[in-house]
Amino acid sequence: MKWNRRVLEVAADAAVVLLGTMIYASGLYFFIEPCNMAPGGASGIALIISHLTGLPVGLLTAAINAPLFLLGYRY
């Protein structure tokens, strides 16, 4: 019984994180990028590099975030 409850809690947490990520990505794609505004953090750096090089914003954001996630996991 406890195992099923824990699985449901983890699934609910994952669903909320996924929903938040989708909302953030939609705002970035539909509002921030077309207006050529650069927010802070990894997405802002990715937008600036994308503007300079023409590379996709999503790919750049993932490439910038990957080492940050690994450092965070390590510490």
mmCIF file of the N, C-alpha and C atoms, coordinates in Angstrom:
data_MODEL
# 
_entry.id   MODEL 
# 
loop_
_atom_site.group_PDB 
_atom_site.id 
_atom_site.type_symbol 
_atom_site.label_atom_id 
_atom_site.label_alt_id 
_atom_site.label_comp_id 
_atom_site.label_asym_id 
_atom_site.label_entity_id 
_atom_site.label_seq_id 
_atom_site.pdbx_PDB_ins_code 
_atom_site.Cartn_x 
_atom_site.Cartn_y 
_atom_site.Cartn_z 
_atom_site.occupancy 
_atom_site.B_iso_or_equiv 
_atom_site.pdbx_formal_charge 
_atom_site.auth_seq_id 
_atom_site.auth_comp_id 
_atom_site.auth_asym_id 
_atom_site.auth_atom_id 
_atom_site.pdbx_PDB_model_num 
ATOM 1   N N  . MET A 1 1  ? 0.816  -1.186 0.000   1.00 0.00 ? 1  MET A N  1 
ATOM 2   C CA . MET A 1 1  ? 0.000  0.000  0.000   1.00 0.00 ? 1  MET A CA 1 
ATOM 3   C C  . MET A 1 1  ? 0.868  1.262  0.000   1.00 0.00 ? 1  MET A C  1 
ATOM 4   N N  . LYS A 1 2  ? 1.937  1.267  0.823   1.00 0.00 ? 2  LYS A N  1 
ATOM 5   C CA . LYS A 1 2  ? 2.810  2.431  0.861   1.00 0.00 ? 2  LYS A CA 1 
ATOM 6   C C  . LYS A 1 2  ? 3.520  2.619  -0.468  1.00 0.00 ? 2  LYS A C  1 
ATOM 7   N N  . TRP A 1 3  ? 3.881  1.521  -1.121  1.00 0.00 ? 3  TRP A N  1 
ATOM 8   C CA . TRP A 1 3  ? 4.605  1.600  -2.394  1.00 0.00 ? 3  TRP A CA 1 
ATOM 9   C C  . TRP A 1 3  ? 3.743  2.271  -3.446  1.00 0.00 ? 3  TRP A C  1 
ATOM 10  N N  . ASN A 1 4  ? 2.466  1.903  -3.541  1.00 0.00 ? 4  ASN A N  1 
ATOM 11  C CA . ASN A 1 4  ? 1.552  2.517  -4.504  1.00 0.00 ? 4  ASN A CA 1 
ATOM 12  C C  . ASN A 1 4  ? 1.366  4.007  -4.234  1.00 0.00 ? 4  ASN A C  1 
ATOM 13  N N  . ARG A 1 5  ? 1.289  4.356  -2.964  1.00 0.00 ? 5  ARG A N  1 
ATOM 14  C CA . ARG A 1 5  ? 1.128  5.770  -2.605  1.00 0.00 ? 5  ARG A CA 1 
ATOM 15  C C  . ARG A 1 5  ? 2.357  6.565  -3.018  1.00 0.00 ? 5  ARG A C  1 
ATOM 16  N N  . ARG A 1 6  ? 3.545  6.007  -2.809  1.00 0.00 ? 6  ARG A N  1 
ATOM 17  C CA . ARG A 1 6  ? 4.791  6.685  -3.180  1.00 0.00 ? 6  ARG A CA 1 
ATOM 18  C C  . ARG A 1 6  ? 4.889  6.850  -4.698  1.00 0.00 ? 6  ARG A C  1 
ATOM 19  N N  . VAL A 1 7  ? 4.483  5.837  -5.437  1.00 0.00 ? 7  VAL A N  1 
ATOM 20  C CA . VAL A 1 7  ? 4.502  5.920  -6.900  1.00 0.00 ? 7  VAL A CA 1 
ATOM 21  C C  . VAL A 1 7  ? 3.565  7.024  -7.375  1.00 0.00 ? 7  VAL A C  1 
ATOM 22  N N  . LEU A 1 8  ? 2.391  7.136  -6.774  1.00 0.00 ? 8  LEU A N  1 
ATOM 23  C CA . LEU A 1 8  ? 1.446  8.191  -7.141  1.00 0.00 ? 8  LEU A CA 1 
ATOM 24  C C  . LEU A 1 8  ? 1.990  9.577  -6.798  1.00 0.00 ? 8  LEU A C  1 
ATOM 25  N N  . GLU A 1 9  ? 2.680  9.712  -5.668  1.00 0.00 ? 9  GLU A N  1 
ATOM 26  C CA . GLU A 1 9  ? 3.266  10.990 -5.303  1.00 0.00 ? 9  GLU A CA 1 
ATOM 27  C C  . GLU A 1 9  ? 4.345  11.412 -6.298  1.00 0.00 ? 9  GLU A C  1 
ATOM 28  N N  . VAL A 1 10 ? 5.200  10.479 -6.678  1.00 0.00 ? 10 VAL A N  1 
ATOM 29  C CA . VAL A 1 10 ? 6.265  10.774 -7.646  1.00 0.00 ? 10 VAL A CA 1 
ATOM 30  C C  . VAL A 1 10 ? 5.660  11.111 -9.005  1.00 0.00 ? 10 VAL A C  1 
ATOM 31  N N  . ALA A 1 11 ? 4.638  10.383 -9.423  1.00 0.00 ? 11 ALA A N  1 
ATOM 32  C CA . ALA A 1 11 ? 3.977  10.665 -10.704 1.00 0.00 ? 11 ALA A CA 1 
ATOM 33  C C  . ALA A 1 11 ? 3.321  12.039 -10.684 1.00 0.00 ? 11 ALA A C  1 
ATOM 34  N N  . ALA A 1 12 ? 2.696  12.411 -9.577  1.00 0.00 ? 12 ALA A N  1 
ATOM 35  C CA . ALA A 1 12 ? 2.068  13.723 -9.472  1.00 0.00 ? 12 ALA A CA 1 
ATOM 36  C C  . ALA A 1 12 ? 3.128  14.827 -9.513  1.00 0.00 ? 12 ALA A C  1 
ATOM 37  N N  . ASP A 1 13 ? 4.236  14.628 -8.816  1.00 0.00 ? 13 ASP A N  1 
ATOM 38  C CA . ASP A 1 13 ? 5.324  15.614 -8.854  1.00 0.00 ? 13 ASP A CA 1 
ATOM 39  C C  . ASP A 1 13 ? 5.878  15.766 -10.261 1.00 0.00 ? 13 ASP A C  1 
ATOM 40  N N  . ALA A 1 14 ? 6.072  14.656 -10.963 1.00 0.00 ? 14 ALA A N  1 
ATOM 41  C CA . ALA A 1 14 ? 6.591  14.701 -12.329 1.00 0.00 ? 14 ALA A CA 1 
ATOM 42  C C  . ALA A 1 14 ? 5.608  15.411 -13.260 1.00 0.00 ? 14 ALA A C  1 
ATOM 43  N N  . ALA A 1 15 ? 4.325  15.184 -13.071 1.00 0.00 ? 15 ALA A N  1 
ATOM 44  C CA . ALA A 1 15 ? 3.318  15.828 -13.914 1.00 0.00 ? 15 ALA A CA 1 
ATOM 45  C C  . ALA A 1 15 ? 3.315  17.343 -13.696 1.00 0.00 ? 15 ALA A C  1 
ATOM 46  N N  . VAL A 1 16 ? 3.451  17.788 -12.459 1.00 0.00 ? 16 VAL A N  1 
ATOM 47  C CA . VAL A 1 16 ? 3.474  19.220 -12.171 1.00 0.00 ? 16 VAL A CA 1 
ATOM 48  C C  . VAL A 1 16 ? 4.730  19.866 -12.750 1.00 0.00 ? 16 VAL A C  1 
ATOM 49  N N  . VAL A 1 17 ? 5.876  19.193 -12.630 1.00 0.00 ? 17 VAL A N  1 
ATOM 50  C CA . VAL A 1 17 ? 7.117  19.717 -13.200 1.00 0.00 ? 17 VAL A CA 1 
ATOM 51  C C  . VAL A 1 17 ? 6.996  19.804 -14.724 1.00 0.00 ? 17 VAL A C  1 
ATOM 52  N N  . LEU A 1 18 ? 6.430  18.778 -15.341 1.00 0.00 ? 18 LEU A N  1 
ATOM 53  C CA . LEU A 1 18 ? 6.244  18.775 -16.794 1.00 0.00 ? 18 LEU A CA 1 
ATOM 54  C C  . LEU A 1 18 ? 5.310  19.903 -17.232 1.00 0.00 ? 18 LEU A C  1 
ATOM 55  N N  . LEU A 1 19 ? 4.242  20.119 -16.512 1.00 0.00 ? 19 LEU A N  1 
ATOM 56  C CA . LEU A 1 19 ? 3.308  21.202 -16.831 1.00 0.00 ? 19 LEU A CA 1 
ATOM 57  C C  . LEU A 1 19 ? 3.997  22.567 -16.717 1.00 0.00 ? 19 LEU A C  1 
ATOM 58  N N  . GLY A 1 20 ? 4.745  22.769 -15.656 1.00 0.00 ? 20 GLY A N  1 
ATOM 59  C CA . GLY A 1 20 ? 5.467  24.026 -15.482 1.00 0.00 ? 20 GLY A CA 1 
ATOM 60  C C  . GLY A 1 20 ? 6.492  24.256 -16.578 1.00 0.00 ? 20 GLY A C  1 
ATOM 61  N N  . THR A 1 21 ? 7.185  23.203 -16.985 1.00 0.00 ? 21 THR A N  1 
ATOM 62  C CA . THR A 1 21 ? 8.161  23.307 -18.058 1.00 0.00 ? 21 THR A CA 1 
ATOM 63  C C  . THR A 1 21 ? 7.491  23.664 -19.372 1.00 0.00 ? 21 THR A C  1 
ATOM 64  N N  . MET A 1 22 ? 6.330  23.083 -19.628 1.00 0.00 ? 22 MET A N  1 
ATOM 65  C CA . MET A 1 22 ? 5.601  23.389 -20.862 1.00 0.00 ? 22 MET A CA 1 
ATOM 66  C C  . MET A 1 22 ? 5.133  24.848 -20.876 1.00 0.00 ? 22 MET A C  1 
ATOM 67  N N  . ILE A 1 23 ? 4.669  25.343 -19.745 1.00 0.00 ? 23 ILE A N  1 
ATOM 68  C CA . ILE A 1 23 ? 4.232  26.740 -19.663 1.00 0.00 ? 23 ILE A CA 1 
ATOM 69  C C  . ILE A 1 23 ? 5.416  27.678 -19.874 1.00 0.00 ? 23 ILE A C  1 
ATOM 70  N N  . TYR A 1 24 ? 6.548  27.384 -19.250 1.00 0.00 ? 24 TYR A N  1 
ATOM 71  C CA . TYR A 1 24 ? 7.734  28.215 -19.404 1.00 0.00 ? 24 TYR A CA 1 
ATOM 72  C C  . TYR A 1 24 ? 8.218  28.198 -20.854 1.00 0.00 ? 24 TYR A C  1 
ATOM 73  N N  . ALA A 1 25 ? 8.259  27.016 -21.474 1.00 0.00 ? 25 ALA A N  1 
ATOM 74  C CA . ALA A 1 25 ? 8.707  26.914 -22.863 1.00 0.00 ? 25 ALA A CA 1 
ATOM 75  C C  . ALA A 1 25 ? 7.768  27.659 -23.806 1.00 0.00 ? 25 ALA A C  1 
ATOM 76  N N  . SER A 1 26 ? 6.467  27.599 -23.550 1.00 0.00 ? 26 SER A N  1 
ATOM 77  C CA . SER A 1 26 ? 5.506  28.320 -24.383 1.00 0.00 ? 26 SER A CA 1 
ATOM 78  C C  . SER A 1 26 ? 5.713  29.823 -24.277 1.00 0.00 ? 26 SER A C  1 
ATOM 79  N N  . GLY A 1 27 ? 5.929  30.317 -23.077 1.00 0.00 ? 27 GLY A N  1 
ATOM 80  C CA . GLY A 1 27 ? 6.186  31.741 -22.894 1.00 0.00 ? 27 GLY A CA 1 
ATOM 81  C C  . GLY A 1 27 ? 7.461  32.182 -23.581 1.00 0.00 ? 27 GLY A C  1 
ATOM 82  N N  . LEU A 1 28 ? 8.472  31.355 -23.491 1.00 0.00 ? 28 LEU A N  1 
ATOM 83  C CA . LEU A 1 28 ? 9.739  31.670 -24.142 1.00 0.00 ? 28 LEU A CA 1 
ATOM 84  C C  . LEU A 1 28 ? 9.581  31.695 -25.656 1.00 0.00 ? 28 LEU A C  1 
ATOM 85  N N  . TYR A 1 29 ? 8.879  30.708 -26.195 1.00 0.00 ? 29 TYR A N  1 
ATOM 86  C CA . TYR A 1 29 ? 8.736  30.580 -27.644 1.00 0.00 ? 29 TYR A CA 1 
ATOM 87  C C  . TYR A 1 29 ? 7.797  31.636 -28.232 1.00 0.00 ? 29 TYR A C  1 
ATOM 88  N N  . PHE A 1 30 ? 6.671  31.881 -27.582 1.00 0.00 ? 30 PHE A N  1 
ATOM 89  C CA . PHE A 1 30 ? 5.649  32.758 -28.157 1.00 0.00 ? 30 PHE A CA 1 
ATOM 90  C C  . PHE A 1 30 ? 5.812  34.239 -27.792 1.00 0.00 ? 30 PHE A C  1 
ATOM 91  N N  . PHE A 1 31 ? 6.473  34.542 -26.681 1.00 0.00 ? 31 PHE A N  1 
ATOM 92  C CA . PHE A 1 31 ? 6.539  35.929 -26.237 1.00 0.00 ? 31 PHE A CA 1 
ATOM 93  C C  . PHE A 1 31 ? 7.962  36.482 -26.184 1.00 0.00 ? 31 PHE A C  1 
ATOM 94  N N  . ILE A 1 32 ? 8.860  35.785 -25.542 1.00 0.00 ? 32 ILE A N  1 
ATOM 95  C CA . ILE A 1 32 ? 10.203 36.314 -25.310 1.00 0.00 ? 32 ILE A CA 1 
ATOM 96  C C  . ILE A 1 32 ? 11.034 36.315 -26.592 1.00 0.00 ? 32 ILE A C  1 
ATOM 97  N N  . GLU A 1 33 ? 11.091 35.181 -27.283 1.00 0.00 ? 33 GLU A N  1 
ATOM 98  C CA . GLU A 1 33 ? 11.924 35.089 -28.484 1.00 0.00 ? 33 GLU A CA 1 
ATOM 99  C C  . GLU A 1 33 ? 11.481 36.031 -29.611 1.00 0.00 ? 33 GLU A C  1 
ATOM 100 N N  . PRO A 1 34 ? 10.189 36.115 -29.944 1.00 0.00 ? 34 PRO A N  1 
ATOM 101 C CA . PRO A 1 34 ? 9.792  37.035 -31.020 1.00 0.00 ? 34 PRO A CA 1 
ATOM 102 C C  . PRO A 1 34 ? 10.080 38.507 -30.715 1.00 0.00 ? 34 PRO A C  1 
ATOM 103 N N  . CYS A 1 35 ? 10.103 38.880 -29.455 1.00 0.00 ? 35 CYS A N  1 
ATOM 104 C CA . CYS A 1 35 ? 10.353 40.271 -29.081 1.00 0.00 ? 35 CYS A CA 1 
ATOM 105 C C  . CYS A 1 35 ? 11.841 40.576 -28.925 1.00 0.00 ? 35 CYS A C  1 
ATOM 106 N N  . ASN A 1 36 ? 12.688 39.571 -29.134 1.00 0.00 ? 36 ASN A N  1 
ATOM 107 C CA . ASN A 1 36 ? 14.145 39.714 -28.988 1.00 0.00 ? 36 ASN A CA 1 
ATOM 108 C C  . ASN A 1 36 ? 14.530 40.233 -27.605 1.00 0.00 ? 36 ASN A C  1 
ATOM 109 N N  . MET A 1 37 ? 13.838 39.734 -26.586 1.00 0.00 ? 37 MET A N  1 
ATOM 110 C CA . MET A 1 37 ? 14.193 40.056 -25.204 1.00 0.00 ? 37 MET A CA 1 
ATOM 111 C C  . MET A 1 37 ? 14.983 38.891 -24.644 1.00 0.00 ? 37 MET A C  1 
ATOM 112 N N  . ALA A 1 38 ? 15.943 39.176 -23.783 1.00 0.00 ? 38 ALA A N  1 
ATOM 113 C CA . ALA A 1 38 ? 16.755 38.116 -23.193 1.00 0.00 ? 38 ALA A CA 1 
ATOM 114 C C  . ALA A 1 38 ? 16.481 38.034 -21.692 1.00 0.00 ? 38 ALA A C  1 
ATOM 115 N N  . PRO A 1 39 ? 15.803 36.986 -21.250 1.00 0.00 ? 39 PRO A N  1 
ATOM 116 C CA . PRO A 1 39 ? 15.611 36.815 -19.810 1.00 0.00 ? 39 PRO A CA 1 
ATOM 117 C C  . PRO A 1 39 ? 16.931 36.366 -19.171 1.00 0.00 ? 39 PRO A C  1 
ATOM 118 N N  . GLY A 1 40 ? 16.951 36.295 -17.880 1.00 0.00 ? 40 GLY A N  1 
ATOM 119 C CA . GLY A 1 40 ? 18.161 35.856 -17.198 1.00 0.00 ? 40 GLY A CA 1 
ATOM 120 C C  . GLY A 1 40 ? 18.342 34.354 -17.254 1.00 0.00 ? 40 GLY A C  1 
ATOM 121 N N  . GLY A 1 41 ? 19.507 33.910 -16.900 1.00 0.00 ? 41 GLY A N  1 
ATOM 122 C CA . GLY A 1 41 ? 19.790 32.491 -16.797 1.00 0.00 ? 41 GLY A CA 1 
ATOM 123 C C  . GLY A 1 41 ? 20.190 31.849 -18.104 1.00 0.00 ? 41 GLY A C  1 
ATOM 124 N N  . ALA A 1 42 ? 20.079 30.532 -18.121 1.00 0.00 ? 42 ALA A N  1 
ATOM 125 C CA . ALA A 1 42 ? 20.512 29.748 -19.281 1.00 0.00 ? 42 ALA A CA 1 
ATOM 126 C C  . ALA A 1 42 ? 19.693 30.068 -20.531 1.00 0.00 ? 42 ALA A C  1 
ATOM 127 N N  . SER A 1 43 ? 18.403 30.293 -20.375 1.00 0.00 ? 43 SER A N  1 
ATOM 128 C CA . SER A 1 43 ? 17.583 30.600 -21.547 1.00 0.00 ? 43 SER A CA 1 
ATOM 129 C C  . SER A 1 43 ? 17.944 31.956 -22.141 1.00 0.00 ? 43 SER A C  1 
ATOM 130 N N  . GLY A 1 44 ? 18.312 32.914 -21.314 1.00 0.00 ? 44 GLY A N  1 
ATOM 131 C CA . GLY A 1 44 ? 18.741 34.210 -21.824 1.00 0.00 ? 44 GLY A CA 1 
ATOM 132 C C  . GLY A 1 44 ? 20.045 34.107 -22.593 1.00 0.00 ? 44 GLY A C  1 
ATOM 133 N N  . ILE A 1 45 ? 20.991 33.357 -22.056 1.00 0.00 ? 45 ILE A N  1 
ATOM 134 C CA . ILE A 1 45 ? 22.256 33.133 -22.758 1.00 0.00 ? 45 ILE A CA 1 
ATOM 135 C C  . ILE A 1 45 ? 21.995 32.413 -24.075 1.00 0.00 ? 45 ILE A C  1 
ATOM 136 N N  . ALA A 1 46 ? 21.104 31.416 -24.051 1.00 0.00 ? 46 ALA A N  1 
ATOM 137 C CA . ALA A 1 46 ? 20.781 30.672 -25.271 1.00 0.00 ? 46 ALA A CA 1 
ATOM 138 C C  . ALA A 1 46 ? 20.137 31.576 -26.320 1.00 0.00 ? 46 ALA A C  1 
ATOM 139 N N  . LEU A 1 47 ? 19.265 32.487 -25.907 1.00 0.00 ? 47 LEU A N  1 
ATOM 140 C CA . LEU A 1 47 ? 18.640 33.409 -26.858 1.00 0.00 ? 47 LEU A CA 1 
ATOM 141 C C  . LEU A 1 47 ? 19.659 34.354 -27.488 1.00 0.00 ? 47 LEU A C  1 
ATOM 142 N N  . ILE A 1 48 ? 20.601 34.826 -26.685 1.00 0.00 ? 48 ILE A N  1 
ATOM 143 C CA . ILE A 1 48 ? 21.632 35.713 -27.224 1.00 0.00 ? 48 ILE A CA 1 
ATOM 144 C C  . ILE A 1 48 ? 22.504 34.973 -28.228 1.00 0.00 ? 48 ILE A C  1 
ATOM 145 N N  . ILE A 1 49 ? 22.937 33.758 -27.879 1.00 0.00 ? 49 ILE A N  1 
ATOM 146 C CA . ILE A 1 49 ? 23.763 32.968 -28.798 1.00 0.00 ? 49 ILE A CA 1 
ATOM 147 C C  . ILE A 1 49 ? 22.973 32.615 -30.051 1.00 0.00 ? 49 ILE A C  1 
ATOM 148 N N  . SER A 1 50 ? 21.695 32.299 -29.902 1.00 0.00 ? 50 SER A N  1 
ATOM 149 C CA . SER A 1 50 ? 20.850 31.988 -31.051 1.00 0.00 ? 50 SER A CA 1 
ATOM 150 C C  . SER A 1 50 ? 20.732 33.182 -31.982 1.00 0.00 ? 50 SER A C  1 
ATOM 151 N N  . HIS A 1 51 ? 20.583 34.354 -31.412 1.00 0.00 ? 51 HIS A N  1 
ATOM 152 C CA . HIS A 1 51 ? 20.476 35.569 -32.222 1.00 0.00 ? 51 HIS A CA 1 
ATOM 153 C C  . HIS A 1 51 ? 21.772 35.815 -33.006 1.00 0.00 ? 51 HIS A C  1 
ATOM 154 N N  . LEU A 1 52 ? 22.903 35.513 -32.400 1.00 0.00 ? 52 LEU A N  1 
ATOM 155 C CA . LEU A 1 52 ? 24.196 35.743 -33.046 1.00 0.00 ? 52 LEU A CA 1 
ATOM 156 C C  . LEU A 1 52 ? 24.563 34.670 -34.069 1.00 0.00 ? 52 LEU A C  1 
ATOM 157 N N  . THR A 1 53 ? 24.158 33.419 -33.798 1.00 0.00 ? 53 THR A N  1 
ATOM 158 C CA . THR A 1 53 ? 24.594 32.306 -34.646 1.00 0.00 ? 53 THR A CA 1 
ATOM 159 C C  . THR A 1 53 ? 23.496 31.683 -35.485 1.00 0.00 ? 53 THR A C  1 
ATOM 160 N N  . GLY A 1 54 ? 22.240 31.824 -35.090 1.00 0.00 ? 54 GLY A N  1 
ATOM 161 C CA . GLY A 1 54 ? 21.147 31.197 -35.817 1.00 0.00 ? 54 GLY A CA 1 
ATOM 162 C C  . GLY A 1 54 ? 20.861 29.765 -35.378 1.00 0.00 ? 54 GLY A C  1 
ATOM 163 N N  . LEU A 1 55 ? 21.546 29.277 -34.348 1.00 0.00 ? 55 LEU A N  1 
ATOM 164 C CA . LEU A 1 55 ? 21.288 27.929 -33.839 1.00 0.00 ? 55 LEU A CA 1 
ATOM 165 C C  . LEU A 1 55 ? 19.963 27.899 -33.083 1.00 0.00 ? 55 LEU A C  1 
ATOM 166 N N  . PRO A 1 56 ? 19.312 26.726 -32.998 1.00 0.00 ? 56 PRO A N  1 
ATOM 167 C CA . PRO A 1 56 ? 18.021 26.634 -32.305 1.00 0.00 ? 56 PRO A CA 1 
ATOM 168 C C  . PRO A 1 56 ? 18.147 26.922 -30.801 1.00 0.00 ? 56 PRO A C  1 
ATOM 169 N N  . VAL A 1 57 ? 17.196 27.650 -30.271 1.00 0.00 ? 57 VAL A N  1 
ATOM 170 C CA . VAL A 1 57 ? 17.203 28.042 -28.869 1.00 0.00 ? 57 VAL A CA 1 
ATOM 171 C C  . VAL A 1 57 ? 17.094 26.823 -27.957 1.00 0.00 ? 57 VAL A C  1 
ATOM 172 N N  . GLY A 1 58 ? 16.246 25.881 -28.308 1.00 0.00 ? 58 GLY A N  1 
ATOM 173 C CA . GLY A 1 58 ? 16.071 24.691 -27.475 1.00 0.00 ? 58 GLY A CA 1 
ATOM 174 C C  . GLY A 1 58 ? 17.345 23.879 -27.344 1.00 0.00 ? 58 GLY A C  1 
ATOM 175 N N  . LEU A 1 59 ? 18.050 23.713 -28.435 1.00 0.00 ? 59 LEU A N  1 
ATOM 176 C CA . LEU A 1 59 ? 19.309 22.968 -28.415 1.00 0.00 ? 59 LEU A CA 1 
ATOM 177 C C  . LEU A 1 59 ? 20.347 23.692 -27.563 1.00 0.00 ? 59 LEU A C  1 
ATOM 178 N N  . LEU A 1 60 ? 20.429 24.990 -27.716 1.00 0.00 ? 60 LEU A N  1 
ATOM 179 C CA . LEU A 1 60 ? 21.388 25.762 -26.926 1.00 0.00 ? 60 LEU A CA 1 
ATOM 180 C C  . LEU A 1 60 ? 21.041 25.739 -25.440 1.00 0.00 ? 60 LEU A C  1 
ATOM 181 N N  . THR A 1 61 ? 19.770 25.830 -25.116 1.00 0.00 ? 61 THR A N  1 
ATOM 182 C CA . THR A 1 61 ? 19.356 25.782 -23.715 1.00 0.00 ? 61 THR A CA 1 
ATOM 183 C C  . THR A 1 61 ? 19.717 24.436 -23.096 1.00 0.00 ? 61 THR A C  1 
ATOM 184 N N  . ALA A 1 62 ? 19.471 23.357 -23.824 1.00 0.00 ? 62 ALA A N  1 
ATOM 185 C CA . ALA A 1 62 ? 19.837 22.030 -23.324 1.00 0.00 ? 62 ALA A CA 1 
ATOM 186 C C  . ALA A 1 62 ? 21.346 21.904 -23.163 1.00 0.00 ? 62 ALA A C  1 
ATOM 187 N N  . ALA A 1 63 ? 22.107 22.440 -24.121 1.00 0.00 ? 63 ALA A N  1 
ATOM 188 C CA . ALA A 1 63 ? 23.567 22.349 -24.050 1.00 0.00 ? 63 ALA A CA 1 
ATOM 189 C C  . ALA A 1 63 ? 24.128 23.159 -22.881 1.00 0.00 ? 63 ALA A C  1 
ATOM 190 N N  . ILE A 1 64 ? 23.499 24.264 -22.555 1.00 0.00 ? 64 ILE A N  1 
ATOM 191 C CA . ILE A 1 64 ? 23.949 25.075 -21.422 1.00 0.00 ? 64 ILE A CA 1 
ATOM 192 C C  . ILE A 1 64 ? 23.517 24.450 -20.102 1.00 0.00 ? 64 ILE A C  1 
ATOM 193 N N  . ASN A 1 65 ? 22.313 23.895 -20.061 1.00 0.00 ? 65 ASN A N  1 
ATOM 194 C CA . ASN A 1 65 ? 21.796 23.319 -18.822 1.00 0.00 ? 65 ASN A CA 1 
ATOM 195 C C  . ASN A 1 65 ? 22.436 21.987 -18.450 1.00 0.00 ? 65 ASN A C  1 
ATOM 196 N N  . ALA A 1 66 ? 22.864 21.198 -19.419 1.00 0.00 ? 66 ALA A N  1 
ATOM 197 C CA . ALA A 1 66 ? 23.412 19.871 -19.132 1.00 0.00 ? 66 ALA A CA 1 
ATOM 198 C C  . ALA A 1 66 ? 24.585 19.931 -18.148 1.00 0.00 ? 66 ALA A C  1 
ATOM 199 N N  . PRO A 1 67 ? 25.613 20.757 -18.385 1.00 0.00 ? 67 PRO A N  1 
ATOM 200 C CA . PRO A 1 67 ? 26.698 20.806 -17.402 1.00 0.00 ? 67 PRO A CA 1 
ATOM 201 C C  . PRO A 1 67 ? 26.251 21.347 -16.044 1.00 0.00 ? 67 PRO A C  1 
ATOM 202 N N  . LEU A 1 68 ? 25.276 22.254 -16.053 1.00 0.00 ? 68 LEU A N  1 
ATOM 203 C CA . LEU A 1 68 ? 24.777 22.776 -14.782 1.00 0.00 ? 68 LEU A CA 1 
ATOM 204 C C  . LEU A 1 68 ? 24.062 21.692 -13.979 1.00 0.00 ? 68 LEU A C  1 
ATOM 205 N N  . PHE A 1 69 ? 23.279 20.858 -14.655 1.00 0.00 ? 69 PHE A N  1 
ATOM 206 C CA . PHE A 1 69 ? 22.615 19.748 -13.975 1.00 0.00 ? 69 PHE A CA 1 
ATOM 207 C C  . PHE A 1 69 ? 23.629 18.767 -13.416 1.00 0.00 ? 69 PHE A C  1 
ATOM 208 N N  . LEU A 1 70 ? 24.670 18.470 -14.195 1.00 0.00 ? 70 LEU A N  1 
ATOM 209 C CA . LEU A 1 70 ? 25.703 17.537 -13.728 1.00 0.00 ? 70 LEU A CA 1 
ATOM 210 C C  . LEU A 1 70 ? 26.441 18.094 -12.508 1.00 0.00 ? 70 LEU A C  1 
ATOM 211 N N  . LEU A 1 71 ? 26.760 19.377 -12.526 1.00 0.00 ? 71 LEU A N  1 
ATOM 212 C CA . LEU A 1 71 ? 27.400 19.996 -11.360 1.00 0.00 ? 71 LEU A CA 1 
ATOM 213 C C  . LEU A 1 71 ? 26.476 19.962 -10.150 1.00 0.00 ? 71 LEU A C  1 
ATOM 214 N N  . GLY A 1 72 ? 25.201 20.264 -10.370 1.00 0.00 ? 72 GLY A N  1 
ATOM 215 C CA . GLY A 1 72 ? 24.243 20.210 -9.277  1.00 0.00 ? 72 GLY A CA 1 
ATOM 216 C C  . GLY A 1 72 ? 24.082 18.806 -8.709  1.00 0.00 ? 72 GLY A C  1 
ATOM 217 N N  . TYR A 1 73 ? 24.100 17.809 -9.569  1.00 0.00 ? 73 TYR A N  1 
ATOM 218 C CA . TYR A 1 73 ? 23.979 16.426 -9.112  1.00 0.00 ? 73 TYR A CA 1 
ATOM 219 C C  . TYR A 1 73 ? 25.211 16.022 -8.303  1.00 0.00 ? 73 TYR A C  1 
ATOM 220 N N  . ARG A 1 74 ? 26.364 16.503 -8.755  1.00 0.00 ? 74 ARG A N  1 
ATOM 221 C CA . ARG A 1 74 ? 27.608 16.140 -8.073  1.00 0.00 ? 74 ARG A CA 1 
ATOM 222 C C  . ARG A 1 74 ? 27.655 16.710 -6.663  1.00 0.00 ? 74 ARG A C  1 
ATOM 223 N N  . TYR A 1 75 ? 27.170 17.942 -6.504  1.00 0.00 ? 75 TYR A N  1 
ATOM 224 C CA . TYR A 1 75 ? 27.227 18.582 -5.193  1.00 0.00 ? 75 TYR A CA 1 
ATOM 225 C C  . TYR A 1 75 ? 25.938 18.387 -4.428  1.00 0.00 ? 75 TYR A C  1 
# 
